[in-house]
Amino acid sequence: MRAVMAESYGAMPEVREMPEPSPIGGDVKIEVQASSLNGYDAKLVDGFLGGDIEHQFPVVLGRDFAGIITEVGPGVAGFMPGEKVFGVVSKPRLGDGSFSEYVVVPENTGLAPLPAGVDYRSAGVLGLAGVAALASVDAVGPGHGEMVLISGATGGVGHYAVQLAAARGASVIATAEPGPQADLMFELGAAHTVDHRGDLAAQVRRLAPAGVDCVVHLAGDPNLLADLLVPGGRFSSSLGVGPEQLGGRDLSVTPIEAVPDRIVLEHLATEVAAGRLRPSIARTYLLDEVPQAFADFNSSGTVGKIAVAVS
């Protein structure tokens, strides 16, 4: 089968032929139809994840997947061959990812049925980013009418976070450049946009003179963002920022870990199927084009998700 691999942290990805994986006890084998590029993948290729999660090199890149189960291992009870599924490759040691024609994953971690009305491409960009967005918004718990600043709003996680916060009745301030980026944020439910290339603090203070109630930190300077909160405000970070980094402030600070369990994945897919959550796909690459997708991801300021059509 064809797969996109990296030989080490920081190595450039390349497409290779390799043997198909086989499921063992508790595993399912999936013919991958679609995947997506996440910031996690880019960090691994850029050499920034040494010591984060153990990797078994050469690593097949990719975490998200959507596809069809072709085989199940001994002891699998919840899934069967022919079933459409999606999810996130979640293992203690990562080596066989989803930028491949087939992937083997445990049935009890990061796997969920694909509901009717959700196509492979939409499901393939949903898993990791959707889970991170939901955890980030849940952590700050925005209420109706509260002001929420989402920094990094145009990214893969951010565009989901904007929708999830707006659906709770919050007034969302999204970081976005004027033009198409800002237009998309308004379409997704943002009440305001601010241009992160300018004086972000001044722009936010004009909208919320007393400060915002919540910050979802997906990009940008966490200290600058924390200073824009009201006393007692809530701050969540997908970049590992915790209370120790923002000490001395009257804030509730939560570092986010995206845990793609079946309940969360099913909830997200149900929201997509109902039209309440919209994956925004900037561009779709073929499997053989994934090395170029990494280069484009790092240089273009992609809005929304980069999808990968595998089959």
Secondary structure, DSSP 8 states (H G I E B T S, - for coil): -EEEEESSTT---EEEE-------TTEEEEEEEEEEE-HHHHHHHTT--TTTSEEEEEEE---EEEEEEEEE-TT--S--TT-EEEEE---SEEEE-SSBSEEEEETTSSEEE--TT--HHHHHTTHHHHHHHHHHHHHH---TT-EEEEETTTSTTHHHHHHHHHHTT-EEEEE--TTHHHHHHHHTT-SEEE-TTS-HHHHHHHH-TT-EEEEEESSS-HHHHHTTEEEEEEEEETT---TTTTTTSSEEEEE------HHHHHHHHHHHHTTSS---EEEEEEGGGHHHHHHHHHHH---SEEEEE--
